[in-house]
């Protein structure tokens, strides 16, 4: 199991995340990723508490990873506050 955010500072594109998952899963043989669906903003600009709420959540990145890597388990982390958030609809994953 490996836990990470979707990116850091300006390194936050889906393509960068995809390449990271591809590398880690193949080199370290990781088959389960826990993805915090927001990027980290470093450099002291924001407090740790702010880093948990200011950058926008990008759930669609995690949904797309599930499609692009069907052999890997992904757990969404970040901003899930109700049972309704745990239910992924078909439209959210398309």
Buried (B, 14 or more C-beta within 10 A) or exposed (E): EBEBBBBEEEEBEBEBBBEBBEEBBEEEEBEEBBBBBBBBBEEEEBEEEEBBEEBEBBBEBBBBBBEEBEEBEBEBBBBEEEEEEEEEEEEEEE
